[in-house]
């Protein structure tokens, strides 16, 4: 009863294994962590994305059924077993090293500038009195170093979900940025980014550590 | 298959696995259609050995061990221990010989519905020799050897052979493709960075997919299993949504609108991408038509809206919003209309994922200051807390059969990945290496 269905499934699975990725031969995408948005994966005549900020999209709908299973057979013929989903070997890119170098340069420049972090309460993005004092000094530094560009990073402690902490981190970064602007720092010199709970400065499961991680961190931009 | 009860017709309706559709169309009657109901009776199954027929000592035992674990995790079968029932497990070949009859009779008398056995061999002396495996199935209801499988492949894929055979067993008795060949994508720490990895559903064979040295977060599978879609940071300053093709490693940016661009989720048919973006101010949920590239804003609210997850029929989304204070779950149509709040218990509910069967939404709930996992029915009528104790649980993701959840937890100190049954039972740790494994995402069934 399942013969027709299952044969199709197997043919499809085998053809994927042999040919690789049918229908995707026109790719011209780059690998690496800082690749630019590229074209070429669009289906239907390769229509280019005309809207800025949206890259090309492959067809990801499910075309097969039956899971490649053929069912039990009283006289089974031999099936070739592969490793399942094909996975490319990861490129040891130079990106990781470059990022490390840039992070170190950023950290050194920020430390030299003496910029201070703003700490936040649990679940909170309100700037405390201590935070206002820290930001006032940061603002003074920015005014006396008018060419410096600063990135305001929002961070969270490990509690809570990764996703919601990205939103919370952005709220913290924007709160710090807005206060700096209130103090007279040009908004065009400030960018914000949220790292959620993914770049902790401290890794213990304790409140003292959580407090250090709930921070708005000011980083002097050194590169692009 | 006569003693295998046909459990009543499909009631979910929303989800029709491709394989099941095929079976229904072919008019087969000897399948289970709903193995997640509480009254579902597991089928007793015994494994009468995967015998070594030449080759290294570990061979048959390894396959048998993997197969037994798969059978247990399927939740379709009740794995019985044959020796404890006094049932002998000699190699009975293809089950056609006279010696087999006695074993079958014993199994039937002891109430074992399905008996599975097989053998494996590897000609070690030969270079690049294949492992050969045979597996057979006796069904005591029909008192016959209903069939078997023969596999060949390199010694590196013996686990896959066991997985494949296990999925055939599930397919035979449920019409579903099984989960033993599924994969789990996740994030692991490497030198302070977060990189994407993919492993087998049982935690074996982890492979690294990205190596750019910064943050790659919260991967999700495309419906066809060929791509992952995830949040990445270009040069650490700009947050984008990227895709990577598993087979080639090719990677490109699909959403770079500025601001925060997070929590991408492809619709079940792949035609829409729901995601959260703050490019117009605060985080809102958007929907991209992947064919026309038209972007539609679904939420309009001064609070943070994020983490959309599709209902299996693609008609609705569950998402998180902190309108009114802390994060809570809300539902809306996939056009952004008919928004209503789903969770009212507790002041922090987030990271929702809609079950592929449609009947539950799993999420992170905060109770007594701990971040644990809960499920709620889409009508809000039923709610259960699944995990307890210390540690932050995060990022639940359903198995494609809807019977399991995978999630991250710091219960053992560092963040690791765990799976459990959908009712919170049988928690199994999947990762043991590294300092930070998180954001697991279970692949669709193949």
Interface residues (C-beta under 8 A of the other chain):
Chain A: X1 X2 X4 X5 X13 X20 X21 X24 X27 X29 X30 X31 X32 X33 X34 X35 X36 X37 X38 X41 X43 X44 X49 X50 X51 X53 X54 X55 X56 X57 X58 X59 X60 X61 X62 X63 X64 X65 X66 X67 X68 X69 X70 X71 X72 X73 X74 X76 X77 X78 X79 X80 X81 X82 X83 X84 X85 X86 X87 X88 X89 X90 X91 X92 X93 X95 X96 X97 X98 X99 X100 X102 X103 X123 X151 X158 X159 X160 X161 X162 X163 X164 X166 X167 X168 X170 X171 X191 X193 X194 X195 X196 X198 X199 X203 X205 X221 X223 X224
Chain B: X18 X19 X21 X22 X23 X26 X27 X28 X132 X134 X137 X145 X146 X147 X148 X149 X150 X151 X152 X153 X156 X157 X160 X161 X163 X164 X167 X168 X171 X172 X177 X178 X181 X183 X191 X192 X193 X194 X198 X200 X205 X207 X208 X209 X210 X211 X212 X213 X214 X215 X216 X217 X218 X222 X223 X224 X225 X226 X227 X231 X232 X233 X234 X235 X236 X237 X238 X239 X243 X245 X246 X247 X248 X249 X250 X251 X252 X253 X254 X255 X256 X257 X258 X259 X260 X262 X263 X266 X269 X270 X271 X273 X276 X278 X279 X283 X288 X290 X291 X293 X295 X304 X306 X307 X320 X322 X326 X327 X348 X350 X351 X364 X366 X371 X392 X394 X395 X410 X413 X415 X435 X438 X439 X443 X444 X445 X446
